Amino acid sequence: MTELDPLSAALSGLAAQDADEVLRQARAEARARVQAILTDALSDAMLAHLSADAPRPADPAPPVAAPPVAAPSGDTGLYVYGVIAAAPPDAVPAIDGIAGGRVFALPAGELAAVVSRVPLAEFDETALREHLGDMRWVEQVARGHETVLQAAAARTTLIPMRMCSIFRDENGVRGMLEREAVALRDALGRLLDTAEWGVKGFVVTRDEPATAGEREAPATGAGYLEGKRQERRRRDGHRERLTELCARLHTALAADAARAVTLPLQRPEASGHPGSMCFNAAYLVADQGRETFFAAFEACRDEVAPEGVELVLTGPWPAYNFVPDAIGTPA
C-alpha cells in the first residue's frame, strides 16, 4: 500500500457523497458557458463568413441599436447604415440593402445618412426580439449591413452605425443628424482617409515541456505536490512572458496608427481559430501610412512566432471601434 492509497480512497468517498451537488454545479456552469458562447457568436462570429474570398477570424460586429416601438403591419422604417458628409449622389452605392430596399442618401445640412427602407413588421421591437435569437437571421442582416458599409466606405469617409439602427421616418433620421451634427462632423474629420485594421494573436503551442525530473513518477506524496508546484510555476512564468510580449506588441503597432484600442479576448468558438487567443486589438491607420503599419505587423509577427504565437491581420473595416457609442442612437 502506497502513501497515496489512503488519499485516493478518501477522495473517492468524498466524490460519491458530493456527486449530486457536483453534477448540479456542472450543469449550471455548462448552461452559463453555452449562453456566453451564444452571446459571443451574436456579437463577434456573425461576420466570420462575410467575405467568401477572404477567410479570417471575425472582428467585432456592429452593435445592435435600440429598436423602434411596435408598428402596424405594412409600415416601413428607415435602416441607417452610416453617416457621411453631404455629397453628390454617386457617393452612395447603387445597391439594394437589407430586405431589398434600395440604398440612398438622406441629407440634412452638411451631413447625410446612408439608408434603405425596411418593413417595420420585421424590424419593430417585438419582431427584433424574436429575430435576435435566430442566428441565421442575425447573420443575414449582419451580412447586408456590412456589404453596404464596405461599398460606401470605398467611395467616401463613413461613420458606421449600429446594426439595426431603425427610424420610423425621414424626420427622425434628419433629427438625429441635426441633433448630433457637431459630434458627427468631428468624427468624420478624425476618420478622413483612414481605415480600421484588426490584429489578433493566438497561442498555437503548449507551455514549455516538463523536465525529465518532473516527468518521473513521484515516489512520495510530497514529491507529487512539489511536481505540481513546479508545473504551476512554469505555467505562471509562461503567462507572464506572454503578457509582456503582448504589451510590447501593442506598443509597437500603436506607434504606426492614429489611434489604437485593445479588445476583449474571444473564445475559439467565436474567433474561428483553433488556438487560444492571447491578443486582440484594433488600429485606426491612415491610408498613406498603411504600408508602414503592414511592415510593423510583419516584424511583430516574426518576433512572436518563436514564442508559439501566431498573429492574424484583418481588415480594412469600417471604424467600428473609433466612433462614440452614443452616436446615432434613435431618440
Buried (B, 14 or more C-beta within 10 A) or exposed (E): EEEEEEEEEEEEEEEEEEEEEEEEEEEEEEEEEEEEBBEBBBBBBBBBBBBEEEEBBBBBBBEBBEBBEEBEEEBBBBBBBBBBBBBEEEBBBEEBBBBEBEBBBBBBEEBBBBBBBBBBBBBBBEBBEEBBEEEEBBBBBBBBBBBBBBBBBEEBBBBBBBBBBBBBEEEBBBBBBEEBBEBBBBBBEBBEEBBBBBBBBBBEEEBEEEEEEBEEEBEEEEEBEEBEEBEEEBEEEBEEEBEEBBEEBBEBBBEBBBBBBBBEBBBBBBBBBEBBBBBBBBBBBBEEBBEBBBEBBEEBBEBBEEBBBBBBBBBBBBBBBBBEEEBBBBE
